[in-house]
């Protein structure tokens, strides 16, 4: 895909700039640790831990309406002693949110949503972020036994939790397993980290001009080729779907992107570099796109051992490796636009990276900006290296925003 | 040919990659490379397109025919004709946009460049950055809704009928039945009617468009009659 050494360095550098910094990471960590300490102080035995991209090291700065905006980080607040049988899901959510509303936590605001509550924190060194906190208890043993029977990875099931899920009139319990998912992901990622850590500890120390020592650095700050590929695709998704009609509704969720890439990468050579791995993943996804047109039988005849995305009796399925109850592609089955949008997006990514390798002038800068956002490109790339006479494109005035037309009645 | 040498010289100076291929009493053909360099919603297009502009002797009362001759825009593109000419917008919007007298520069900056940009934007995102007009008669009516600044198709049709049938007079009562004077009640419509008096070619355009719309309405009615029999 990208073979030019300079471009490889630049794009990696660009993606690194989208990551949370060590400072941000420590600040966010201090916040959820503060929540845990406060609960302990209140006599509540709770485990507060990051989930999602925060836990997996795949965070990218969100992009909305053409701008890079504040980070959304996710955490779980799991009450350890309370059992699922002893409390209603709505009560659990209310209790935890009441505690989190306390002024002791020094937040700017707390907002309750259907599935979680969002804590917004004050800006620190230009870093603003919000923390989405999910309330949870341990899943009950009956449910865990049921999951074990169907689980692809039975050893992950013990970490399953129950979270309050909104229904039209109230709440019910839903199974989730962020801890188990992280274990699954880390197993695959470890291979890539050991083979080829992208940001080694030494280079981080260099970056911070030796103000910190190696021991200060959390293992979390190392990034493998797998993590960088995931970040690239998440960012590409954010920018691309920001201009698609109903983009927010049809864009692939991060859980799908992360699960697919990690599952596919599991079969790849862990010594692959970022763009070799990206190419490997995209080639596999191109094969899976044939499931749109081929029947189950035709697909299995043509391709061996491709079960990460399945489509039995027209039902799309991408199994959450830590929770057999969770079909990540569930929404694809109620809205055909989603699967179509996903595979069309894969085509666009391939085209973009092909063009990025091909061009080395104005077009390279333009494609890079259209792919990742112009702001981050300006902050990461020395544009003069490619197009010394590069001029920023103009913005349309309102009188220029005209609408094309077509009539069949035109006399030519 | 009311397309004069002065304007031609201005265009050649302003767009040095565009050349005059033909210039006589009947028509003028410009051909060459046009650079589009714009960004909208953080999506940039910086690209050269090969275009041809055919200016007839009816200029500036008739919109020149603009074609993309570099084979970048496929015939299947919903706003390109099979002869490679581009449908930049409804004629009435283009003509009214510059109060009935336009220049080639106006056409290039306000219609051709945005069209070419929109094409690339559409290719990637499957939607139009500034919207587009529906095809055929409905698109025509939408154009009139924009020109008359009304929000319903019925209001646009009614205003169009009035523009065609009435001549502007200062004391004309408003068409909406408010008993106020048109110039006070619906000044936009008053301005347009005043303009039509000065620019008979615009009025003729509206007459032709109204005829076309009425023809289509009749056809639709006939189809409906056949269906319900």
Interface residues (C-beta under 8 A of the other chain):
Chain A: X65 X66 X239 X242 X243 X244 X245 X348 X362 X363 X366 X369 X370 X373 X374 X391 X392 X393 X394 X395 X396 X399 X400 X401 X402 X403 X404 X405 X406 X407 X408 X409 X410 X412
Chain B: X37 X38 X39 X40 X41 X42 X43 X44 X45 X46 X65 X78 X79 X80 X81 X83 X85 X86 X87 X88 X89 X90 X93 X97 X109 X110 X111 X113 X114 X115 X117 X118 X121 X124 X125 X126 X127 X128 X129 X130 X131 X132 X133 X135 X136 X139 X140 X143 X212
